[in-house]
Amino acid sequence: MAKISLADDHVLLRNGLAALLKNIGHEVVFEADNGKDCIEKIKTSAAIPDILLLDINMPEMDGYETSQWLKINYPDIKVLALSMYDNENAIIKMLQCGAKGYILKDSDPSQLSAAIHDLMNKGFYYSDLVSGKLIHAINKINDEGSEVHTLVNLNERETDFLKYSCTELTYKEIADKMFVSPRTIDGYRDALFEKLHVKTRVGLAIYAIRNGLVDINKK
C-alpha cells in the first residue's frame, strides 16, 4: 500500500481518482486544488505521501513549479505527472522538473496501478509513451543539426554504469549487477552528473543515446 496525494483543480476527476486509489488498496493522504494548496497541505499534514499525482495545468501554481519545489524541499515524494498532454515538450519539462513518471488522464486504471507499483519499487515509471517521446525529441534535435555533445572521457566503470542507467534497473539493482555497493553507485552517478553537466537519470540516458553508447533499436 502506498500513501498517495492528489493535486488537480478538476474536482470531479480528482475525487474519482481518490476513490479508485482507495478501492485498489492505497491510502489517500490528502487532495489539493492546485500547487500552492498542495504545498501547504504537505507542510501541515501528519503523514507525508509516498507519491503525488500532480496535474500540470492548475491555477496559482502549476505542476512544473510545484514539482521543482518538491524536488528541492521534499525529494522523497515521487511525483507522477497527470495530464491530458502527450506532447514531448510537456513530458520532458516535467521530467526535468523532477517528476518520476508521466501518465495521461485517460489511461486505463491498470496503467495507473502499474505506475504506482514501479514508483514504489523502482523509483520511476517510464511508460512506452515517455520513452517514445524522449527518443523522438532526441532524433528531432539531431535531425535539425544541433551539435552533439563532445564525448567526455569516461572510465570503464563509469561507462558501464551509464549504460545500466538507461535500463529499468534501480540503482540498488545496478550495484548488484556491477558487484559494488550502493554507495559506490552513488559515487558513479554524482561523478557523471558533474562530468556530463546533467542533473537527472533522464539526462544520463539522453547523453548515452545521443552519443551512441546504447542502441535504442535493440530489443
N, C-alpha and C positions, 0 to 999 in steps of 0.2 A: 504493500500500500504506500502510495506517495501522498505527501501533503502538497496540495495544489491551490494556487490562487489564480484569479482571472481579472484582467483589466480590459474592458471593452465598453464603449459608450452605447452599444445596442443592447438594451436591457433584456429584451425577449431572447435574443440569441445567447447572451451571457447566462441567463437563468436556465435555458435549455441545456447548455454545456455543463453547467454546475450539476444539474440533475443527472445527466449522463455519467459524469465522473463519479458521483456518489453511487449510482447503480452498478458501476463496474468495480466498486470497492475502494475508491480513493477518498481521502479526506479533503474537503474544500475549506481552506483556512479563511478566505475572505473573497469578496467580489469588489471591484473598483470601477468607477465610471471613466477614469482617464489616468494618465501617468502621474499627475500630481496627487490625486486621491490615492493611487496605489502606493506611492512612496510614504505618504502619511500613515497609511494602514500598516505598512511594513514596520515603520518605526514604533508603532504603538501596539502591534499585535503580540499576543502572548506566545504565538508559535510562528516561526519563520518558514515559509513554504520551501519545499524542495524544487518545485517547478512553478514558473509563472507563464500562463498563457496570455500573451501580450498582443493586442491589436496594434496595427501601425497607425492608421488614421484616427486620431482622437483629439478632442478639443483640449485646450490649456497646455497639455504636454503630450506629444505624440510618442509612438513606440520607439523611434530612433533615439530620442533624447532620454527616454526612460531607461532603455536598455544600456545606454552609455553610463548613466548614473549608477545603475545596479552593478555594472561591470567593475566600477571603482569602489563602491561602498558595500555591496553585498555579492561578491564574486561567486559565492557558493550557490546562489539561486540560479538555476538553469532556465534561461529564457527560451520559450518555444513561441516563435512569431506566428501569429494567427492573422491571416489576411485574405482578401479577395484577389490580391495582385499576384500574378505568376510571372511578372517580367524580371529579367535578371538584375536590373538596377536595384529594385526593391530588395531582392533576395541578398545580393552581395552587400548592400549597405547595411542591412540588418545583421548579417554575419560579422561585418566589420565593427558594428556597434556592440557586439558581444553575444548575440543570440546563438544558442547551441543547436537550433533546429528551426525549420520553417514548414508550416502546413497551411493548406488552403481551407477556407471556411466551409467549402462544400465537399470536403473529404469524407470518406466513409468512416464510421466510428472505429472500425478495425484498424485504420491507419493511425488514428489518434492514440489508440491503445498501444500500437507498435512504437509510436514516437515516444510515449511516456516510458515504455519499457526500455528503449535504447538510452534515453536520457538518464534514467536511474542506474543502468548497468554499464553503459559505455561513456556517458558524459556528453554525448552529442547524438543528433539524429540527422543523417544525410539521406534524404529520400532520392528517388530517381529524378524528381523534379529539380531538386537543388543541384545534384551532380550534373545533370544535363545542362542547366542554365550556366553553371560555372564554366563548363567546358566550352559552351557556345560563346560565352563572353571572352574567354581566353583566345579562342580561334579568331573571333572578330577583331580583337586588338591586334593580333599578328597579321591578319589579312589587310588591315588598314596601315600596316607598315610601322607600327610602334616598335621602338628599339627593344629587343630582348635583353634582359639583364645580363651583364657580363658574368660569366660563370665564376663564382668565388672558389678559391682553393680550399676544398674540404678534405679532411682526412677520411680514411675508410670507414671508421665507426660513425662519423657524422653523416656520411653518405648513406650508410645502411639505415640509420635512424630516420633520415629524411624520407627514404623510400617507404619505410614502415608507417610513417606519419600519413601517407596517402591511402592507407587501408582503414578498415573499420576497427582495428585493434585499439584497445585502450592503452594508455601509457604503461600501466602495470603489465599488460599482456606483451607489449613491445619489450619491456625489461626482461620478461621470461624468455622471449624469442632470442634476445641478444645475450642472455646469460649474464646480466648485470643487475644491479639493484635499482629500484625506482628512483633513488637519489641520483644515481649516475645518469639515468634517463633525463631527469630534470636538468642536469648539467648540460647534456647534449642539446636539449630544447632551448635553454637560455642562451647558449653559445650561438646557435643558429639564428635565433631571434636577432641577436646583435650583429652577426656577420651578414645576414641577408636583409637586414632592416625591415623586418616584419614583426607583427605583434601577436599573431594568432596561428593556430594549426592550419586554418584555411590559407593563410599567407604562405606557409611552408609548402602546402600542396600545389598552389598556383605556381610558385617558383620551380618546383620539381617538374611539373607538367610542361611549363614553357621552355625549360632547358633540357628536355628530353631524358630526364632521369627516370621517369616512369612512362609506360606505354598506356595511354588512355583507351586504346582499342583492344588491349589484351583482356581476355575474359578470365 
